[in-house]
Amino acid sequence: MKNYFFWFILLFGLSSLSAQSYSKHFAMPQNDFSIKSDSLRILAVMVEFQEDKYDGTIGNGKFGSHYSKNYGDTILDPLPHDANYFSDHLLFAKNYFQKVSKGKLNISYKVLPEVITVSKTMREYSPGYQSKDLKPLANLSEEVWKLADQKFSNIDFSKFDLFIIFHAGVSSGLDLGMFSIDRNLPSLYLSNNSFKQIYGNQFSGFATKSGLIKNTMILPETESRELQMIDNSVSLLQITINGALVANIASHLGLPDLFDTETGKSAIGRFGLMDGQAIIANNGMFPPSLSAWEKIFLGWDKPIEISNDANRINVKTNEIAKLTDTTIVKIPINSSEYYLIENRQQDALKNNLVLTIKKGNEIFKQTILPDTSGLFYLQPKDIDGGVIIDVDEFDAAVPGNGIVIWHIDEKIIDQKISENKINADLFNKGVDVEEADGIQDIGEIFYSPFGTIIGEGTKEDFWFAGNKAKFYKNSFSPTSKPNTNSNSGANSFITIDSFSANGNSMSFNVSFGKDGLKSLIKTKLPLMKNGKHELLALTNNFTYDLFILDGSDLVKVSSEGKIIKRIKNFSDENRIAGVFYEGVQYVFGVYGDTLKAYSFNLSNNEEKFSRFRSLHLISTPLVLINTSAGLHVFAGTQDGYNFIIRVFDLFKYDLATVAGYQQVTKSPVVQIVRQFDTFNDSYYSVISGNEFYQSINNNIAGSLVGNHKRIVVVQDFNGDYINIILSDADGKKHFDIIKNNNVIKSFEVYSESSGYDFSVADLFNDGKIFIIQNDVNKINVYDLNGSMLEKFPIQIASEKIFVGSPLITDIDKDGIQEIIISNNKGELYAINPKDGKMLDGFPIQIGSSEMNIQLFNIELPTMGPIPTYKPLVATIDNDNFLSIWNLSNMQGKSSWISKYGNASNNSFIKIDNQPKILEEYFPVQKAYNWPNPVYGNSTNIRYYVSEDSKVTIRIFDLAGSSVATIYDNAKGGFENETKWDVSNIQSGIYYANILVESISGKSATKNIKIAVIK
């Protein structure tokens, strides 16, 4: 059963009133603390206010005045609250950080011996009701340090790093709902950046005779206070300041708050330090140790990263771990999201809970036994009025024992750390506990007969064999509750399961994938630049190598994800191209006016480098062709030339022989496409500006409308060449379909995309050619007649954008080629074009930002006569996160595997299947309109005819009145579409009569019903 803590003892009632300020992710505030330091020197001062009996503050501004009677010396924080008292609390902080940092941080401290009295009452230094103005607190700090400098002339302020004000009274952070206006001071840490935000960037610190004071922590003498009960009796709520003290010191070190700073509600419970529940754990006597993420953030621990299947991973709890033991495991989801796994035990030393307590001048030990639940809960009476100065195991404050799994999202952290709002969104936290009981309710509000309560973590939220929680399955997977999906909801295919029984050493299994869909590599490459990288995969016998363009450098990466070669100044923004030919890897690029070449011979590991300097600046992506005369490179130039280089000569002489060099256009060549197989009988097409050139019909060049952007050449079943050209004319995109030398179809496509990414494929292996177009958050699929494929377009959420050319491959060998594409969130989609639906398990979370992707196959070392291949996809995102995934156990046909079709950048495909033409003249089941209902300004009336036909569409309303008549021509053997503009049509039900009449005299008709909704 869940435990909860009551809203009325929630710490940090300030909500978004936060003083912390950060310069950048994973960096300490520049003027506050450097993690390179191994010491922190603290100076503290005791402060009282002018006496005041205002109802909005507790006490009269003097130390000890918050108690109405003498409670003796057995309560928490008994009087007197003097320098020794505050020194005892600082001793606790010293011991806490000595342990949680594993000796990396040593604290020294001094409490000035005399009280300083400021000039105003407490309420005059407090922010106004519901105000976020911190200037009154800044003014208090300035006045205190000015008075301290005057009063303590022997103090060298320059020898201290952190400055603390311990003031009389209690804080406003413990909101009891007792006052309509609470004017107690908030507990917080004002960094140097905080003061700059208050006083301006010119602020350099409060001046003293011996140095500048650039920060201030403000804490009360105690959080204990009297409560008036319903029967008018007075009860003492006892909460001490140890937890708040170490949390604010952690703020100085650079840790952000991990509670919801908008509402003050808990977000991680007692699983880490920087949460209200942790700070008031055990009535504030001691908080838990830092969480795995907090330790890593401060540089006090490092995780072991696991990115491949592992049968048993052992994780030791920190208290008993040796230097060589694993205490934190990191499992990447993508470049910004990952899981951290740690083992937390309340009593790793098996000696119960041992406290070190200081009371007056006496120091003694106190052993606390677990309660009936087996867990440790400390009560004020357990320490007999002393101050806890040390604890043998701070994790005695966590709510149970076992594995804790953290979901970390650095993108959220990056975006929100400057505002100190990492966990302000309950459903999108930067640092989140994956609660094993299946109910993510830390920080959730619940209502009961006893009042409003907030969910907190319990022993059922730990992962271990034997967890009795209702939804616990001893497996954290894509189907568990909670699941391993990314924060966007995409599948990570990570499974962490078979958790061992509770203990100081715990183990579990990790796997990446399901059936044939499996992650092989996840790693962040140490590249020089972030941003989009060109990517090329080339086989290497039964494995592969990757080539990545890092700026202008070519980086070679092994199949293990390790950089094995860097070639400086290899290529500009032109896409690199490559091929695996006769046991040699070849990669080509263009740097300025120079063609660069690299080869690697797998038989003798020989590397070669070559170059060819052109008299004409090379502009177009390269094309590599394996011809009957050997391997050749084809490229275009800025002044319209197309040239051919024999690769053998290039590497043999380091001076290429130009096999062909011809000016085919008058403007820069945009793209060249070549026929495969033979050289002497090769076909090629060139686009440049508004010019189109093809090497048939006596090399006749033609001009088309618009600015040509992309071209694909298809050789159909009959051997005819079909050129598909995407152009931009006055901001409108259109396709020209050219067969041999005739434009057989030209159609405009509506597109919101500023890019020109499309691919071409025989999606159903039936000889029919389709154009697959990326259109922002939609995928459009057209036939060569310009009609949209049924079930398309498909659309994703508006905040997500498809990236790059759609790739086309048959993942599951069912004869239908899937559409593979990624989005700007690093998710990979696989879409079945038959029904427009996602394949099971997709989208997969691979990266965290825009990715470049390439499909490729590697041959498996089989003994049979027919080779088998494994289909893989390689991705690299803008954050340099490289990922390789195996897509299935079965490999079907691939039509389009990279941006320009293949690794050689040659956008040429050959159709082997003869199209199957429907013999029925007008199949009525293929006549309909989409979308229906119509919410926009138009709808498309679709129909099929087997012969070229004239079309008449008459539209009537329910009363039988004619609304519109549309005439069109339909191409035989294709799906055809006629658009009806409904922008001036009222909402209602309409009937459309479709009449088709072929040239041969056939005719047919059908009525369809169309709903228009506005």
DOKEKE-977887 format. One record per residue (C-alpha): residue in three letters; x negated, y, z negated. Coordinates in steps of 0.02 Angstrom, whole numbers, plus 50000, padded with zeros to 5 digits. Layout:
<marvexs>
AlaXYZ ...
</marvexs>
This chain:
<marvexs>
Met500005000050000 Lys499385017450044 Asn498805029149907 Tyr499085047749923 Phe498535063449837 Phe499715077349796 Trp499795093249899 Phe499755104149744 Ile497975098949703 Leu497355101049881 Leu495695109949890 Phe495325123450017 Gly496995132150018 Leu496115145950117 Ser496625137250278 Ser495695145650421 Leu494835158350310 Ser493085151550339 Ala491405159550315 Gln490325146850402 Ser489545151350568 Tyr488535141050689 Ser487395145450831 Lys487515129550933 His487895111150918 Phe486695100750816 Ala485645115750767 Met485525123450596 Pro485985141850581 Gln484385150650630 Asn484265162250481 Asp484825149950349 Phe483925133450349 Ser482795123150459 Ile482915104450444 Lys481035103850466 Ser480895110550289 Asp480785097950149 Ser481265109750010 Leu482685121349965 Arg482435134749833 Ile484015141149749 Leu484255156749644 Ala485885158349547 Val486655172749450 Met488115173249327 Val489405186949363 Glu490835194249263 Phe492125207349315 Gln492935222149233 Glu494225215749111 Asp495935213749187 Lys497505204149136 Tyr498305203949309 Asp499525189349334 Gly498795185049504 Thr497135179749427 Ile496735166949293 Gly495805174049143 Asn495315192049116 Gly493705192349218 Lys492575186149077 Phe491785168949058 Gly492885156948958 Ser494425168048964 His495405155949073 Tyr495765145048920 Ser497135150848799 Lys496495139848659 Asn494965130148603 Tyr494955113048686 Gly493365107448600 Asp491855099248680 Thr492625083248750 Ile493455090648905 Leu492665093349074 Asp491655109449079 Pro491805113848894 Leu491215130948838 Pro489995139548833 His489735142649019 Asp487985149349009 Ala486365147649107 Asn486055130149038 Tyr487795124749093 Phe487535130649273 Ser485765123449275 Asp486515106449231 His487655107449383 Leu486195112449494 Leu485235097549426 Phe486655086649489 Ala486505094749661 Lys484615091649661 Asn484855073249620 Tyr486275071349745 Phe485295077949893 Gln483705068949840 Lys484655052449858 Val485775055550008 Ser484325062650109 Lys483195048050060 Gly481955060449988 Lys481935071850140 Leu482655086650044 Asn481975092549877 Ile482925106049784 Ser482215117849655 Tyr483255130849566 Lys483315144949441 Val484805152749351 Leu484515170649297 Pro484725170849106 Glu485885185849083 Val487635189449147 Ile487875203449273 Thr489485213549262 Val490105221449422 Ser491065237749435 Lys492795231349483 Thr494095218549432 Met494135201449514 Arg495665205249621 Glu494775220149700 Tyr493485208449776 Ser494765195749836 Pro495435195650014 Gly497215202250023 Tyr498705190650023 Gln498545178950175 Ser497125189850237 Lys495605183050329 Asp494565198550294 Leu492965193250206 Lys492275210650182 Pro492795212049998 Leu491785196249962 Ala490315203050061 Asn490405219149961 Leu490405208949800 Ser488835200049860 Glu487975216349902 Glu488375223949733 Val487835208349636 Trp486135207049719 Lys485835225649702 Leu486185224449515 Ala485125208649501 Asp483675217349585 Gln483815231549459 Lys484035220449306 Phe482745206949343 Ser481225216249403 Asn480115201149377 Ile481045190249505 Asp480275188049678 Phe481815185749784 Ser480765181549937 Lys480325164749858 Phe482125158449869 Asp483135151750016 Leu484915150749950 Phe485785162949833 Ile487275158249723 Ile488525168649626 Phe489345158949483 His490795170149431 Ala491985170149286 Gly493685162049312 Val494285149149437 Ser494455149349625 Ser495925151849742 Gly495415135949833 Leu496425125249714 Asp498165130649764 Leu499415125349630 Gly500865135349699 Met500975144149531 Phe500765161949594 Ser501675171449729 Ile500065180849759 Asp498425172149713 Arg497015184849693 Asn495705172949624 Leu494135172449729 Pro493935159049861 Ser492465147049848 Leu491425148350005 Tyr489725150550082 Leu489305166750174 Ser487905163550298 Asn486835176650381 Asn487925175150536 Ser489455177750426 Phe488735194050361 Lys488345199450539 Gln490155196550587 Ile490695207450440 Tyr489385221250447 Gly488815220150628 Asn487315212550714 Gln486175225650637 Phe486345216850469 Ser484665209450419 Gly485005205750236 Phe485275214250069 Ala483675223250025 Thr482765219849861 Lys481055225449802 Ser480345208549851 Gly481285203350005 Leu482945201550095 Ile484435191250037 Lys485325184550192 Asn486635172750121 Thr487745170449969 Met488735156049897 Ile490205160749786 Leu490825148049657 Pro491875149149497 Glu491295143749326 Thr492525129149333 Glu494065123049425 Ser494915117649263 Arg496465127549219 Glu498045127149115 Leu499705122049190 Gln501385126749116 Met502545111849122 Ile504435111349142 Asp504675110648952 Asn503545126148934 Ser502145115648859 Val500385118548924 Ser499355104849005 Leu497515106149052 Leu497075101249230 Gln495235096449226 Ile494185098449383 Thr492335102449379 Ile491245110649512 Asn489955097249557 Gly490865092449718 Ala491135110449774 Leu489325114749734 Val488545101149843 Ala489795104249983 Asn489345122649991 Ile487495118549987 Ala487845106850133 Ser488665121550222 His487035131050199 Leu486095116350273 Gly487215117750426 Leu488585104950400 Pro490285110750464 Asp491865107650365 Leu492725091350413 Phe494435094950338 Asp495755103950440 Thr495195121950417 Glu496825128450491 Thr497925120750356 Gly496705114950222 Lys497325096950241 Ser496165082150229 Ala495485074950392 Ile494195061850341 Gly494675058550160 Arg493315052250042 Phe492305044050181 Gly491115058850192 Leu490675074650097 Met491435089250192 Asp493265086050153 Gly494365092350011 Gln494735074749950 Ala492875071149934 Ile492515087549847 Ile493805084449711 Ala493455065649701 Asn493395059949520 Asn494065076849465 Gly492605085049553 Met491315075749448 Phe490435067849597 Pro490835065949783 Pro490395051349897 Ser488785050849994 Leu488685058850165 Ser489515049950308 Ala488485042550449 Trp488845057450561 Glu488375070150426 Lys486705061350395 Ile486315060850581 Phe486835079050603 Leu485595084350468 Gly484215073250539 Trp484165061950386 Asp484585045850476 Lys484575038350650 Pro485765025650724 Ile485335010050821 Glu486225011150989 Ile487124995951058 Ser487694996851240 Asn487684978451290 Asp488574963151222 Ala487914957651054 Asn488504942250961 Arg488034947550785 Ile487534964850728 Asn487014966150545 Val487234982550452 Lys486544985150277 Thr487224997350151 Asn486035011850120 Glu485745008349936 Ile484864991649965 Ala484204994050143 Lys482354993150187 Leu481565004650314 Thr481714991350448 Asp483554987650414 Thr484984994250520 Thr486135005750423 Ile487045014750564 Val487565007750732 Lys488045018950879 Ile489145012051019 Pro489355024151165 Ile491035026751248 Asn490385039851369 Ser489105053951363 Ser490035063651229 Glu491065050551136 Tyr490425036051034 Tyr490755025550881 Leu489675025950726 Ile489755010650614 Glu489125009950436 Asn489274998650283 Arg489915007550127 Gln489924998649959 Gln490455005749792 Asp489274994549692 Ala487874988549804 Leu486714987049653 Lys487964975549566 Asn487764984749400 Asn489454993649397 Leu489455012649399 Val488045020449299 Leu488175038949259 Thr486825050249190 Ile487635063549080 Lys486935079148999 Lys487835086348849 Gly486935100848769 Asn485135095048756 Glu485585076648753 Ile485455065448906 Phe486265048348902 Lys486875034249018 Gln488675028749033 Thr489235012849124 Ile490975012849201 Leu491844996549245 Pro493014994349394 Asp494884995149365 Thr496094980849398 Ser496004984049586 Gly494124981249582 Leu493744999349625 Phe492945013249524 Tyr493985028049469 Leu493195040349348 Gln494215050049219 Pro493715065849123 Lys493735056248959 Asp492375044649026 Ile490995057749008 Asp491465065148838 Gly491285083348887 Gly489575082448967 Val489005086649143 Ile488605072349260 Ile486855075749323 Asp486585059549418 Val487495043949480 Asp486655027649526 Glu487755025749681 Phe488735040449749 Asp489745028849860 Ala490655023449703 Ala491755038249755 Val492285030749923 Pro494015022749919 Gly493445004749946 Asn492134993250021 Gly491704987350195 Ile491334993650369 Val491825011550412 Ile492045015550598 Trp491915033650652 His492515040250820 Ile491395054950866 Asp491795066951008 Glu490355079051036 Lys491355088651167 Ile492625093451034 Ile491205097250913 Asp490335108251042 Gln491935117751080 Lys492485120550901 Ile490955121050789 Ser490705139750810 Glu492445142550738 Asn492225128950606 Lys493735119550674 Ile493005102650719 Asn494455093150639 Ala495805106550649 Asp496795096250775 Leu497485080950687 Phe497645071450851 Asn495995076850929 Lys494655076750795 Gly492815078550827 Val492405067050680 Asp493765054250648 Val493945038750539 Glu494665023650630 Glu495785017650490 Ala495774998650488 Asp497524996950413 Gly498245002550580 Ile499055018350511 Gln498095034150552 Asp498805044550410 Ile497355053750329 Gly497975071650323 Glu499765067150371 Ile501155075250269 Phe502395063850180 Tyr503895068250074 Ser504425058849919 Pro505545061649767 Phe503955067349677 Gly503545081049803 Thr502515083849959 Ile501015072449974 Ile499585070650097 Gly498935053950161 Glu497195048750107 Gly496035034350147 Thr496145018250049 Lys495275001450033 Glu496334994650178 Asp495495007150295 Phe493854997450288 Trp493484983750414 Phe493094966750336 Ala493684948850343 Gly495094946650219 Asn495854964050235 Lys497674961550184 Ala498394976650278 Lys499934972550381 Phe499214977750550 Tyr497424972050519 Lys496784959150646 Asn494904959150608 Ser494634966150782 Phe494434983850847 Ser494854982451032 Pro495834990151177 Thr497424981951110 Ser497164983550922 Lys497954996550809 Pro497015008250810 Asn496235004550980 Thr494555008351061 Asn495235020251194 Ser494365036751222 Asn495165052751158 Ser495935055351330 Gly496795038551315 Ala495715029851446 Asn495115012151415 Ser493335010151350 Phe493424991051356 Ile492434990551194 Thr492844976651072 Ile492094975850897 Asp492704960450807 Ser492374945750692 Phe491914956950546 Ser491134946950404 Ala491724946650225 Asn491284961550116 Gly489494962850059 Asn487894973050059 Ser487474965450228 Met488944964350349 Ser489014958350528 Phe490154959350680 Asn490164956150867 Val490154969151005 Ser490714966651185 Phe490984978451332 Gly492294972751455 Lys493624959851492 Asp493534945351612 Gly492594951851765 Leu492784970251718 Lys491264973651612 Ser490054987351563 Leu488234982951601 Ile487304999151563 Lys487725014651461 Thr486295026651435 Lys485905045051437 Leu484435048251554 Pro483095060851506 Leu483335071051663 Met482715088851682 Lys484375096551734 Asn486185094351688 Gly487485095351824 Lys488005085451975 His486715072852035 Glu486665063752200 Leu486645045052171 Leu486055030652278 Ala486035011952238 Leu484915000152337 Thr484804981452313 Asn483194973652253 Asn483304954852291 Phe484554948752160 Thr484564965252065 Tyr484564983752112 Asp483735000552087 Leu484565017552074 Phe483935033652151 Ile484525050052076 Leu484205067752135 Asp483695077751981 Gly483645095452047 Ser482485092952195 Asp481565078052118 Leu481945060152165 Val482065049052012 Lys482005030152027 Val482925020551891 Ser482835001951857 Ser484334990651833 Glu483964991751645 Gly484275010551650 Lys482435015451632 Ile481595029051737 Ile480165020751831 Lys479695034251957 Arg479865053051983 Ile479435060752152 Lys479305079652144 Asn480115090952275 Phe480915076952373 Ser482565084752431 Asp483605100352422 Glu485485099752400 Asn485635089152556 Arg486195071852506 Ile484855058652496 Ala485105043052604 Gly484395025652591 Val484425007952654 Phe483744990852606 Tyr482984984152768 Glu481934968452792 Gly481404967552610 Val480974986152596 Gln481895000052508 Tyr481925016252608 Val482495033152538 Phe482525049452637 Gly482835067452591 Val482575084952660 Tyr481535098052572 Gly481615114552666 Asp481155110452846 Thr480285094152801 Leu480975076552807 Lys480345066852654 Ala480235047852651 Tyr479885034752517 Ser479765015952539 Phe479515001452421 Asn479064984052484 Leu479784970952367 Ser478604957152425 Asn476984965952375 Asn477634980652268 Glu476834992752392 Glu477455010752388 Lys477275022752532 Phe477645041152553 Ser477825050752715 Arg478525066852786 Phe479005074952950 Arg479055093552972 Ser480345099653096 Leu480235114853206 His482065116953167 Leu482765118552990 Ile483675102552947 Ser485445105552885 Thr486545090152899 Pro486565074852788 Leu485425061352854 Val486045045752941 Leu485055029652942 Ile485435016553072 Asn484784998853089 Thr484684997753278 Ser484034984453395 Ala482444994753412 Gly482154995553224 Leu482625007553086 His482945025553138 Val483345041953050 Phe484595053953128 Ala484785071953072 Gly485485088553130 Thr484745105953126 Gln485295123753094 Asp485225127953280 Gly486285113353339 Tyr484985100053377 Asn485175081553346 Phe483545072153327 Ile483035053953302 Ile481465047553217 Arg480775029953220 Val480485025353039 Phe479105012853082 Asp478085026653164 Leu478455038553021 Phe477635027152892 Lys476275020353006 Tyr475565036753066 Asp476285049252941 Leu476775058453099 Ala478435053753174 Thr478815050653355 Val480435058953400 Ala481415046153497 Gly482775058753540 Tyr482955077453524 Gln484425086453600 Gln485375102453570 Val487195097153564 Thr488005112553485 Lys487635130953468 Ser487855132253279 Pro487205122553128 Val487595104053135 Val488815099452995 Gln488835080553016 Ile488275066653132 Val489085049553142 Arg488255035153237 Gln488845018453296 Phe488005003353214 Asp487174988353294 Thr486374993753457 Phe485255008253499 Asn485285009053689 Asp487175008053694 Ser487485018553539 Tyr488935030453517 Tyr488825046053412 Ser489865061253368 Val489345078253303 Ile490345092353223 Ser489695110053208 Gly490725125453171 Asn492235123453284 Glu491275112553409 Phe491485093953431 Tyr490245083453529 Gln490305065053574 Ser489085054953679 Ile490355047953803 Asn491145055253958 Asn489515063054016 Asn489175070953848 Ile490625082953862 Ala490765094753714 Gly492455101353662 Ser493105114953545 Leu494505112453422 Val495455124653312 Gly494695128853143 Asn493055126553053 His492555108253054 Lys492135101152881 Arg492075082252891 Ile492135068653023 Val492395049853018 Val492225038453170 Val493225022253182 Gln492945008753311 Asp494584999653327 Phe494974981653372 Asn494914985753558 Gly493204994153545 Asp493895011653568 Tyr493165025953465 Ile494335036353358 Asn493645052553286 Ile494535059253131 Ile494055077353097 Leu494585087752948 Ser494565106452985 Asp494995122452895 Ala495935135652995 Asp496385151552900 Gly496415142152735 Lys497525128252802 Lys496845110752820 His497255099552966 Phe496675083353042 Asp496305080653226 Ile496385062653287 Ile495355060453445 Lys495345044053540 Asn493955042953667 Asn494055060953729 Asn495885064953701 Val496735073053552 Ile498135060653516 Lys498755068953357 Ser498475084953259 Phe499355087853095 Glu499245099952952 Val499105093652773 Tyr499595103552622 Ser498155103552499 Glu497755113552343 Ser495965107352342 Ser494515118552391 Gly493525103052440 Tyr493555092152594 Asp493375074752524 Phe494245060552613 Ser493905042852667 Val494595031052799 Ala495015012552783 Asp496064998052842 Leu496854996952670 Phe497914981452701 Asn496724972452820 Asp498064972852954 Gly497194984153080 Lys498134999953026 Ile497015014852989 Phe497375026452843 Ile496625042952786 Ile496405043952597 Gln496255061952536 Asn495775069252368 Asp496955083752330 Val496535090752156 Asn497615079752042 Lys498425069852184 Ile497905056252304 Asn498705057752476 Val498675043252600 Tyr499135046952781 Asp499235035952934 Leu498515042553098 Asn500215049853139 Gly500145061152985 Ser501485051652888 Met501215048652703 Leu501035030552648 Glu502505024452547 Lys502285026752356 Phe501115041452388 Pro500575054252340 Ile500125048152167 Gln499775061252036 Ile498865062451869 Ala499045075051727 Ser498825093151780 Glu497305095851668 Lys496375081951758 Ile495605083951930 Phe495025070352049 Val493205071952099 Gly492355067152263 Ser492835055552404 Pro493995041152365 Leu493035024852375 Ile493865009552451 Thr493554991352404 Asp494524975352373 Ile494144972652188 Asp495164956952159 Lys495004948852333 Asp496864949052366 Gly496714956252540 Ile497184973852486 Gln495824986852463 Glu495994997452306 Ile495665016152297 Ile494255019952174 Ile494035037852115 Ser493525047251958 Asn494125063351878 Asn493315078251792 Lys493525069751622 Gly492405055051669 Glu493835042651694 Leu493785029651834 Tyr495385024851924 Ala495785009552030 Ile497425011652125 Asn498354998152221 Pro498955006552382 Lys500384994252402 Asp501335000452250 Gly500365016152204 Lys500035009252030 Met498465008151926 Leu497614991351912 Asp497704983251742 Gly496424990651623 Phe496205007051717 Pro495805021051698 Ile494145016851617 Gln493235029851514 Ile491485029851589 Gly490785047551576 Ser491385063251490 Ser491305075451635 Glu491255075751825 Met490385060451895 Asn489545055052055 Ile489985036952091 Gln489425023452213 Leu490025005852243 Phe488764992352287 Asn488564973452286 Ile487134962452230 Glu486904944752289 Leu487014931352157 Pro485654917952155 Thr486764903452210 Met486214886952287 Gly487624885652415 Pro487514890252600 Ile488734904952580 Pro488054919152473 Thr489154926652339 Tyr489104944552281 Lys489504954152123 Pro490414970752147 Leu489684984952044 Val490005003452023 Ala488625015651972 Thr489085032551896 Ile488135047351828 Asp489035062251752 Asn488545080451731 Asp487835076451558 Asn486585063851633 Phe487545048951565 Leu487195033851676 Ser488405019351678 Ile488485003151777 Trp490054992551777 Asn490434975551852 Leu492174977351929 Ser492704959151947 Asn492154941351973 Met492814941452151 Gln492204952552291 Gly493304956852440 Lys493024968752583 Ser492304986152554 Ser492645000152678 Trp492005015652589 Ile490715014652450 Ser489995032352434 Lys490385050352479 Tyr490005048352664 Gly490525030252675 Asn488925020952634 Ala487175023252563 Ser486575028252737 Asn487825042752744 Asn488515036352908 Ser490395038952908 Phe490735025053032 Ile491875010253005 Lys492354995953119 Ile494084988353115 Asp494064969653145 Asn495934966453133 Gln497184969253271 Pro498634980153214 Lys500254970953187 Ile501644980653271 Leu503414978453206 Glu504474972453353 Glu506114978653279 Tyr506464995553356 Phe507175004753205 Pro507104995053039 Val508455003552936 Gln507614998752771 Lys506155009752821 Ala507245025252840 Tyr507345036152684 Asn506775052952617 Trp505505057552484 Pro505505065152361 Asn507295061452312 Pro507995070452214 Val507225086052292 Tyr506625098552162 Gly505465108652274 Asn505695117852438 Ser505625103052557 Thr505875084352577 Asn505165072152703 Ile506335061052803 Arg505385045252847 Tyr505765031952977 Tyr504895019353089 Val505115016453276 Ser504215003653383 Glu504265014953537 Asp503995033453568 Ser505675041553535 Lys506655057553521 Val507405060753349 Thr508935070753302 Ile509325073053117 Arg511005080853072 Ile511305085752892 Phe513035087852814 Asp513695092652644 Leu515015082652549 Ala516415092152636 Gly515755086552805 Ser515145103752856 Ser513565104552958 Val512085111452860 Ala510625109052980 Thr510075100153139 Ile508255095453161 Tyr507445089053321 Asp505795079653324 Asn504755067153423 Ala504235050653347 Lys502705040353394 Gly502985021953421 Gly502145009453307 Phe501975022053164 Glu502895028153013 Asn503545045353061 Glu504105059852952 Thr505165075052984 Lys505185088952855 Trp506815097252800 Asp506585114452723 Val507815116252578 Ser507175132852513 Asn508845141152560 Ile509925126152520 Gln511025125752365 Ser510985111552239 Gly512095097052287 Ile512265080352377 Tyr511955079952564 Tyr512005066652700 Ala510725065452840 Asn511145056052999 Ile509555050053085 Leu509765046453272 Val508265039353368 Glu508235036853557 Ser506755028653646 Ile506145032353821 Ser506655014653873 Gly508445018053821 Lys508525010253649 Ser509435019553511 Ala509855017453327 Thr510555027453183 Lys510635027752993 Asn511415038952861 Ile510425043052703 Lys510985052552547 Ile509905067052485 Ala510075075552316 Val509465093552302 Ile509205100152125 Lys508665117952086 
</marvexs>
